[in-house]
Amino acid sequence: MKNIKLSFLVIAGLLLEGCSVWEAYTRPTMVIPEQYKEASAFAGWKAATPGSPALSDKWWDRYQDAQLTQLLLSANQANYSILIAEANYRQGLALARGSRAPLLPAINGQSAIIRGNNSNSGASTELSIGISASWEIDLWGRIRNSILGGEANAEATAADLAAVKLSVQSALAQTYFQLRILDSQKLLLDTTAQSFERSLKLTINRYNVGLASRTEIAQAETQLRNTRAQAIDITAARAQLEHAIAVLIGKVPAELSIPSSPYKQVTGIAFPIAEASLPSSLLERRPDIAAAERRIALANAQIGVARAALFPTLSLGAGLSYSNDTLGNLLSLPNRVWSLGPALAGPIFDNQLRQSQTDAAIARYDASVASYKQTVINGIREVEDNMALLRILEAEAVEQEIAVKFAREAVEQTENRYRAGISEYQNVVIVQSALLNAERNLLTITGRRFNASVALMIALGGVH
């Protein structure tokens, strides 16, 4: 009995002296610029106040587009990439809960019926029933680091889920805006084709009275047919975008039909500008950065687990069982067997297996640190890229709008000169084609501005 008490005293002392064989986790430091390079030149930039901007689950509200909102809400519920990430998150939570199991003793029960035969006594039957418990004393922090690793992994999967949501939302929003730009281009081509058809009729009438040549009719026909062909080609690209949106919201293409919704005019469209503070705030807002940082914490905890395996483990075991050849006397006192005591076990020779596992864990940690830093600088680059793109495209749109204005003026004057018989139809074809190209270019620029606007929202972590 004295030996048992002594064992408990030894265990209690070890518990009090228990320590980790690896250092506590601290977030790696890196040099972050105080300001974005593009901030000074980006006219729409707003410096955020302390505590703002916060992450928003509905960053798309700034675009004030009911159809887009409906599609994004559907994607959040039914997109399969999001559902996979959500399942991974639940798995991470379950593993985190499981990592805490060794904090309490493990209790097991067993029973057996063993039939044997002995040459002296003949056949015999032995019945046994028992219960046992074991508990590992966390001398070197193996269990504690396992718990920390499980929690870090769960937090990383939560950040992964948020990152996947942003990625899907970004892809859907950009695809949707491109679809609307195609609708606008289709409307432009259809309207232009109607104008070219009127020009063709005018040319035919002039030909019938000897004021135009057959060549001019051929030119008018060519221009009209080319424009109609381009309008048909638009429908193919639009169908593919619509199919892509269907997949993003978890549907087969046959289940989704988005009505045409062209922009009535592209001048004056408001492109939301997300408020943001300093580049360092990305470390808190972007879920991909948060996931990368949590995986460093996981890798650090795994080093602690691997290092602990180099040292002996101490466990406390207890057991109680009964064994007899008859069921009636099985639970009687003479058939009882009990055990209680600590057990110390450790590696003697494993041919460097545990040390190799420790070295591998350290290498994984170093890789996770580098991955985290790469994710941070990529995030900052994405913000800079899209700020620069929005600024440049805004200036380009201004010039393109002026080009469209003068192209329309040139068409009006040239058509009037043609009707008056002081200009050839070739000149009409040239200025009309120039106008169509200018208007299509303006729509293309508008689509790129929408893409950059969405990309900046996402690069900032989905903020208002």
C-alpha positions as CSV (number, residue, x, y, z in Angstrom):
1,M,0.0,0.0,0.0
2,K,2.9,2.3,0.8
3,N,4.3,1.6,-2.7
4,I,1.0,2.7,-4.3
5,K,1.0,6.0,-2.3
6,L,4.5,6.6,-3.3
7,S,3.6,6.1,-6.9
8,F,0.9,8.7,-6.6
9,L,3.2,11.1,-5.0
10,V,5.8,10.6,-7.8
11,I,3.1,11.1,-10.5
12,A,1.8,14.3,-8.8
13,G,5.3,15.7,-8.8
14,L,5.8,14.9,-12.4
15,L,2.5,16.6,-13.3
16,L,3.5,19.7,-11.5
17,E,6.9,19.7,-13.2
18,G,5.4,18.8,-16.6
19,C,6.9,20.8,-19.4
20,S,6.9,21.1,-23.2
21,V,10.0,20.1,-25.1
22,W,9.3,22.7,-27.7
23,E,8.9,26.5,-27.6
24,A,5.5,28.2,-27.6
25,Y,4.1,29.5,-30.9
26,T,4.6,33.1,-31.9
27,R,3.5,34.5,-35.2
28,P,6.4,35.1,-37.6
29,T,7.2,38.7,-38.2
30,M,7.8,40.2,-41.6
31,V,8.3,43.7,-43.1
32,I,5.0,45.2,-44.3
33,P,4.8,48.6,-46.1
34,E,3.1,51.4,-44.2
35,Q,1.1,52.4,-47.3
36,Y,0.0,50.9,-50.6
37,K,2.1,52.1,-53.5
38,E,-1.0,52.9,-55.5
39,A,-2.9,54.6,-52.7
40,S,-1.6,58.1,-53.5
41,A,-2.5,57.9,-57.2
42,F,-5.9,56.1,-56.7
43,A,-8.5,58.8,-56.7
44,G,-11.2,56.6,-55.2
45,W,-9.2,55.4,-52.2
46,K,-10.5,56.1,-48.8
47,A,-8.5,55.6,-45.6
48,A,-10.5,53.6,-43.2
49,T,-11.1,54.7,-39.6
50,P,-9.8,52.4,-36.7
51,G,-11.8,49.3,-36.5
52,S,-13.1,49.6,-40.1
53,P,-13.6,48.1,-42.5
54,A,-15.1,44.9,-41.1
55,L,-15.5,41.7,-43.0
56,S,-18.9,41.7,-44.7
57,D,-20.9,38.6,-45.8
58,K,-22.6,40.8,-48.3
59,W,-20.0,43.0,-49.9
60,W,-21.9,42.7,-53.2
61,D,-24.7,44.9,-51.9
62,R,-22.6,47.9,-53.0
63,Y,-23.4,47.0,-56.6
64,Q,-27.2,47.3,-56.0
65,D,-28.0,44.5,-58.4
66,A,-30.9,42.2,-57.3
67,Q,-30.1,39.5,-59.8
68,L,-26.5,39.3,-58.7
69,T,-27.5,39.2,-55.0
70,Q,-29.9,36.3,-55.7
71,L,-27.2,34.3,-57.5
72,L,-24.6,34.9,-54.8
73,L,-27.0,33.8,-52.1
74,S,-27.7,30.6,-54.1
75,A,-24.0,30.0,-54.5
76,N,-23.4,30.3,-50.8
77,Q,-25.9,27.6,-50.1
78,A,-25.4,25.2,-53.0
79,N,-21.9,25.6,-54.5
80,Y,-20.1,22.3,-54.2
81,S,-16.7,23.8,-53.6
82,I,-18.2,25.7,-50.6
83,L,-19.9,22.5,-49.4
84,I,-16.6,20.6,-49.6
85,A,-14.9,23.3,-47.6
86,E,-17.7,23.3,-45.1
87,A,-17.4,19.5,-44.7
88,N,-13.6,19.9,-44.2
89,Y,-14.3,22.5,-41.5
90,R,-16.6,20.1,-39.7
91,Q,-14.0,17.5,-40.0
92,G,-11.4,19.9,-38.5
93,L,-13.8,20.6,-35.5
94,A,-14.3,16.9,-34.9
95,L,-10.5,16.2,-35.0
96,A,-10.0,19.1,-32.6
97,R,-12.5,17.6,-30.2
98,G,-10.8,14.2,-30.5
99,S,-7.4,15.7,-29.7
100,R,-8.7,16.5,-26.2
101,A,-9.7,12.9,-25.4
102,P,-6.4,11.9,-23.7
103,L,-7.0,14.6,-21.0
104,L,-9.2,12.0,-19.3
105,P,-8.5,8.3,-18.6
106,A,-9.5,5.8,-21.2
107,I,-11.8,3.0,-19.8
108,N,-12.3,-0.3,-21.5
109,G,-14.3,-3.4,-20.7
110,Q,-13.7,-6.9,-21.9
111,S,-15.2,-10.4,-21.5
112,A,-14.2,-13.7,-22.9
113,I,-15.1,-17.4,-23.0
114,I,-12.1,-19.6,-23.7
115,R,-12.6,-23.3,-24.6
116,G,-9.5,-25.5,-24.2
117,N,-8.4,-29.1,-23.9
118,N,-5.7,-30.5,-21.7
119,S,-4.4,-34.1,-22.0
120,N,-4.6,-34.6,-18.2
121,S,-7.9,-32.9,-17.3
122,G,-9.7,-33.0,-20.6
123,A,-11.8,-30.2,-22.0
124,S,-12.2,-27.0,-19.9
125,T,-14.0,-23.7,-20.2
126,E,-12.7,-20.4,-18.7
127,L,-15.0,-17.4,-18.3
128,S,-13.6,-13.9,-17.7
129,I,-14.9,-10.4,-17.3
130,G,-13.1,-7.2,-16.5
131,I,-12.6,-3.5,-16.7
132,S,-9.4,-1.5,-17.2
133,A,-8.4,2.1,-17.3
134,S,-5.3,3.9,-18.5
135,W,-4.1,7.5,-18.5
136,E,-1.0,9.0,-20.1
137,I,0.7,11.6,-18.0
138,D,1.6,14.5,-20.3
139,L,5.2,14.9,-19.1
140,W,6.6,16.5,-22.3
141,G,3.6,18.3,-23.7
142,R,2.7,15.7,-26.4
143,I,-1.0,15.9,-25.5
144,R,-1.0,19.6,-25.0
145,N,0.7,20.2,-28.4
146,S,-1.7,17.7,-30.0
147,I,-4.6,19.8,-28.7
148,L,-3.0,23.0,-29.8
149,G,-2.4,21.5,-33.2
150,G,-6.0,20.3,-33.5
151,E,-7.4,23.7,-32.6
152,A,-5.1,25.4,-35.1
153,N,-6.1,23.0,-37.8
154,A,-9.8,23.7,-37.1
155,E,-9.2,27.4,-37.3
156,A,-7.3,26.9,-40.5
157,T,-10.2,25.0,-42.1
158,A,-12.6,27.7,-40.9
159,A,-10.4,30.3,-42.7
160,D,-10.3,28.0,-45.7
161,L,-14.1,27.9,-45.8
162,A,-14.2,31.7,-45.8
163,A,-11.5,31.9,-48.5
164,V,-13.4,29.4,-50.8
165,K,-16.6,31.4,-50.3
166,L,-14.8,34.6,-51.4
167,S,-13.3,32.8,-54.4
168,V,-16.6,31.5,-55.5
169,Q,-18.3,34.8,-55.0
170,S,-15.6,36.6,-57.0
171,A,-15.8,34.1,-59.9
172,L,-19.6,34.4,-60.0
173,A,-19.8,38.2,-59.8
174,Q,-17.2,38.6,-62.5
175,T,-18.9,36.1,-64.7
176,Y,-22.2,37.8,-64.1
177,F,-20.9,41.2,-65.0
178,Q,-19.3,39.8,-68.2
179,L,-22.6,38.3,-69.1
180,R,-24.3,41.7,-68.8
181,I,-21.5,43.3,-70.9
182,L,-22.2,40.7,-73.5
183,D,-25.9,41.5,-73.3
184,S,-24.9,45.1,-73.9
185,Q,-22.7,44.2,-76.8
186,K,-25.5,42.1,-78.3
187,L,-27.9,45.0,-78.0
188,L,-25.3,47.3,-79.6
189,L,-24.8,44.9,-82.5
190,D,-28.5,44.4,-83.0
191,T,-29.1,48.2,-83.0
192,T,-26.2,48.8,-85.3
193,A,-27.4,46.1,-87.7
194,Q,-30.7,47.9,-87.9
195,S,-28.9,51.1,-88.8
196,F,-26.8,49.2,-91.4
197,E,-30.0,47.7,-92.8
198,R,-31.5,51.2,-93.3
199,S,-28.2,52.2,-95.0
200,L,-28.5,49.2,-97.3
201,K,-32.0,50.2,-98.3
202,L,-30.9,53.7,-98.9
203,T,-28.1,52.5,-101.1
204,I,-30.4,50.2,-103.0
205,N,-32.8,53.1,-103.6
206,R,-29.9,55.2,-104.9
207,Y,-28.8,52.4,-107.1
208,N,-32.2,52.1,-108.6
209,V,-32.1,55.7,-109.7
210,G,-28.5,55.5,-110.9
211,L,-26.9,57.4,-108.0
212,A,-25.0,54.4,-106.5
213,S,-23.0,51.5,-107.9
214,R,-23.4,47.8,-107.4
215,T,-20.2,47.9,-105.5
216,E,-21.8,50.2,-102.9
217,I,-24.6,47.7,-102.4
218,A,-22.1,44.9,-101.9
219,Q,-20.2,47.0,-99.3
220,A,-23.5,47.7,-97.4
221,E,-24.4,44.0,-97.6
222,T,-21.0,43.0,-96.3
223,Q,-21.1,45.4,-93.4
224,L,-24.6,44.3,-92.4
225,R,-23.9,40.5,-92.6
226,N,-20.6,40.9,-90.6
227,T,-22.5,42.8,-87.9
228,R,-25.2,40.1,-87.7
229,A,-22.6,37.4,-87.6
230,Q,-20.9,39.1,-84.6
231,A,-24.2,39.4,-82.9
232,I,-24.7,35.6,-83.3
233,D,-21.2,34.9,-82.0
234,I,-22.0,36.9,-78.9
235,T,-24.8,34.4,-78.1
236,A,-22.3,31.5,-78.0
237,A,-20.1,33.3,-75.5
238,R,-23.1,34.3,-73.4
239,A,-24.4,30.7,-73.3
240,Q,-21.0,29.6,-71.9
241,L,-21.1,32.2,-69.2
242,E,-24.6,31.3,-68.3
243,H,-23.6,27.6,-68.0
244,A,-20.6,28.7,-65.8
245,I,-22.9,30.6,-63.5
246,A,-25.2,27.6,-63.3
247,V,-22.3,25.4,-62.1
248,L,-21.3,28.0,-59.6
249,I,-24.7,27.9,-57.9
250,G,-24.8,24.1,-57.9
251,K,-27.1,23.5,-60.9
252,V,-26.8,21.9,-64.3
253,P,-27.0,24.4,-67.2
254,A,-30.5,23.2,-68.1
255,E,-31.8,24.5,-64.7
256,L,-30.8,28.1,-65.1
257,S,-31.9,30.8,-67.6
258,I,-30.8,34.4,-67.0
259,P,-32.8,36.9,-68.9
260,S,-30.9,39.4,-71.0
261,S,-30.1,42.6,-69.0
262,P,-28.0,45.0,-71.0
263,Y,-26.8,48.3,-69.6
264,K,-28.8,51.1,-71.1
265,Q,-25.7,53.3,-71.1
266,V,-22.1,52.6,-69.8
267,T,-21.3,56.2,-69.1
268,G,-21.9,57.1,-65.5
269,I,-21.9,53.6,-64.1
270,A,-20.8,53.7,-60.4
271,F,-18.0,51.3,-59.5
272,P,-18.0,50.7,-55.7
273,I,-14.7,51.6,-54.0
274,A,-13.9,49.5,-50.9
275,E,-12.6,51.3,-47.9
276,A,-9.4,49.9,-46.5
277,S,-6.7,50.9,-44.0
278,L,-3.0,49.9,-44.0
279,P,-1.5,46.9,-45.8
280,S,-0.9,45.3,-42.3
281,S,-4.6,45.1,-41.9
282,L,-4.7,42.3,-44.5
283,L,-3.1,40.0,-42.0
284,E,-6.4,40.2,-40.0
285,R,-8.9,40.4,-42.8
286,R,-7.9,38.0,-45.6
287,P,-9.0,34.4,-44.8
288,D,-6.3,32.9,-47.0
289,I,-3.6,34.7,-44.9
290,A,-5.4,33.6,-41.7
291,A,-5.4,30.0,-42.9
292,A,-1.7,30.2,-43.7
293,E,-0.9,31.6,-40.3
294,R,-2.9,29.0,-38.5
295,R,-1.0,26.3,-40.3
296,I,2.2,27.7,-38.9
297,A,0.7,27.2,-35.5
298,L,-0.3,23.7,-36.4
299,A,3.3,22.9,-37.7
300,N,4.8,24.3,-34.5
301,A,2.6,22.1,-32.4
302,Q,3.5,19.1,-34.5
303,I,7.2,19.7,-33.7
304,G,6.3,19.5,-30.1
305,V,4.5,16.2,-30.6
306,A,7.4,14.8,-32.6
307,R,10.0,16.0,-30.0
308,A,7.9,14.5,-27.1
309,A,8.2,11.1,-28.8
310,L,12.0,11.2,-28.2
311,F,11.3,10.9,-24.4
312,P,9.8,8.2,-22.2
313,T,6.0,8.2,-21.7
314,L,4.5,7.7,-18.3
315,S,1.0,6.2,-17.9
316,L,-1.1,5.1,-15.0
317,G,-3.0,1.9,-15.4
318,A,-5.7,0.2,-13.3
319,G,-7.6,-3.0,-13.9
320,L,-10.1,-5.3,-12.3
321,S,-11.2,-8.7,-13.6
322,Y,-12.8,-11.9,-12.6
323,S,-12.0,-15.3,-14.0
324,N,-13.5,-18.8,-13.3
325,D,-14.7,-21.9,-15.1
326,T,-18.4,-21.4,-14.1
327,L,-20.7,-18.5,-14.5
328,G,-22.3,-18.8,-11.1
329,N,-19.0,-18.3,-9.2
330,L,-17.5,-15.8,-11.6
331,L,-18.0,-12.7,-9.6
332,S,-16.9,-14.2,-6.2
333,L,-14.1,-12.6,-4.3
334,P,-11.5,-15.4,-4.8
335,N,-11.8,-15.0,-8.5
336,R,-11.0,-11.3,-8.5
337,V,-7.7,-10.0,-9.9
338,W,-6.8,-6.3,-9.7
339,S,-3.9,-4.1,-10.7
340,L,-2.8,-0.5,-10.2
341,G,0.4,1.3,-11.0
342,P,2.4,3.5,-13.2
343,A,4.2,2.4,-16.4
344,L,7.2,4.1,-17.9
345,A,8.1,3.3,-21.5
346,G,10.6,4.9,-23.9
347,P,12.6,4.3,-27.0
348,I,15.8,2.4,-26.7
349,F,16.7,1.9,-30.4
350,D,14.6,2.9,-33.4
351,N,17.3,3.5,-36.0
352,Q,16.8,7.3,-35.9
353,L,13.1,7.0,-36.7
354,R,11.8,9.5,-34.1
355,Q,14.6,11.9,-34.8
356,S,13.8,11.8,-38.5
357,Q,10.2,12.5,-37.8
358,T,11.2,15.5,-35.7
359,D,13.5,16.8,-38.5
360,A,10.6,16.4,-40.9
361,A,8.3,18.3,-38.6
362,I,10.8,21.2,-38.4
363,A,11.1,21.3,-42.2
364,R,7.2,21.4,-42.5
365,Y,7.3,24.3,-40.1
366,D,9.9,26.2,-42.1
367,A,7.8,25.6,-45.3
368,S,4.6,26.8,-43.6
369,V,6.4,30.0,-42.6
370,A,7.6,30.6,-46.1
371,S,4.1,29.8,-47.5
372,Y,2.5,32.3,-45.0
373,K,4.9,35.1,-46.1
374,Q,4.3,34.3,-49.7
375,T,0.6,34.5,-49.2
376,V,0.9,37.9,-47.4
377,I,3.0,39.5,-50.2
378,N,0.7,38.0,-52.9
379,G,-2.3,39.5,-51.1
380,I,-0.6,43.0,-51.0
381,R,0.3,42.6,-54.7
382,E,-3.4,41.8,-55.6
383,V,-4.6,44.9,-53.9
384,E,-1.9,47.0,-55.7
385,D,-2.7,45.3,-59.0
386,N,-6.4,46.1,-58.9
387,M,-6.0,49.6,-57.6
388,A,-3.7,50.3,-60.4
389,L,-6.0,48.6,-62.9
390,L,-9.0,50.6,-61.7
391,R,-7.1,53.9,-61.9
392,I,-5.8,53.2,-65.4
393,L,-9.0,51.9,-66.7
394,E,-10.9,54.9,-65.5
395,A,-8.6,57.2,-67.4
396,E,-8.9,54.9,-70.4
397,A,-12.7,55.0,-70.2
398,V,-12.7,58.8,-70.2
399,E,-10.6,58.8,-73.5
400,Q,-12.8,56.1,-75.0
401,E,-16.0,58.0,-74.2
402,I,-14.6,61.0,-76.0
403,A,-13.6,58.7,-79.0
404,V,-17.2,57.4,-79.1
405,K,-18.6,61.0,-79.1
406,F,-16.4,62.1,-82.1
407,A,-17.1,58.8,-83.9
408,R,-20.8,59.5,-83.7
409,E,-20.3,63.0,-85.0
410,A,-18.2,61.6,-87.9
411,V,-20.9,59.1,-88.8
412,E,-23.6,61.8,-88.8
413,Q,-21.7,64.2,-91.0
414,T,-20.5,61.5,-93.4
415,E,-24.0,60.0,-93.8
416,N,-25.4,63.5,-94.5
417,R,-22.7,64.1,-97.1
418,Y,-23.5,60.7,-98.7
419,R,-27.2,61.5,-98.9
420,A,-26.3,64.8,-100.5
421,G,-24.2,63.0,-103.1
422,I,-20.9,64.6,-102.2
423,S,-19.3,61.6,-100.4
424,E,-18.7,58.0,-101.5
425,Y,-20.3,55.1,-99.6
426,Q,-16.8,53.8,-98.7
427,N,-16.4,56.7,-96.4
428,V,-19.7,55.8,-94.7
429,V,-18.5,52.2,-94.2
430,I,-15.3,53.4,-92.6
431,V,-16.8,55.8,-90.1
432,Q,-19.7,53.4,-89.2
433,S,-17.2,50.6,-88.5
434,A,-15.0,53.0,-86.5
435,L,-18.0,54.0,-84.3
436,L,-19.0,50.3,-83.8
437,N,-15.4,49.5,-82.7
438,A,-15.3,52.5,-80.4
439,E,-18.5,51.6,-78.7
440,R,-17.5,47.9,-78.3
441,N,-14.2,49.0,-76.9
442,L,-16.0,51.1,-74.3
443,L,-18.1,48.1,-73.3
444,T,-14.9,46.0,-73.0
445,I,-13.3,48.6,-70.8
446,T,-16.5,48.7,-68.6
447,G,-16.3,45.0,-68.2
448,R,-12.7,45.1,-67.2
449,R,-13.5,47.8,-64.6
450,F,-16.2,45.6,-63.1
451,N,-13.7,42.7,-62.9
452,A,-11.1,44.9,-61.2
453,S,-13.7,46.4,-58.8
454,V,-14.8,42.9,-57.7
455,A,-11.2,41.7,-57.5
456,L,-10.3,44.6,-55.3
457,M,-13.2,43.8,-53.0
458,I,-12.0,40.3,-52.7
459,A,-8.3,41.2,-52.4
460,L,-9.2,43.3,-49.3
461,G,-11.0,40.3,-47.8
462,G,-14.5,41.1,-48.9
463,V,-15.0,44.5,-47.3
464,H,-17.5,47.4,-47.5
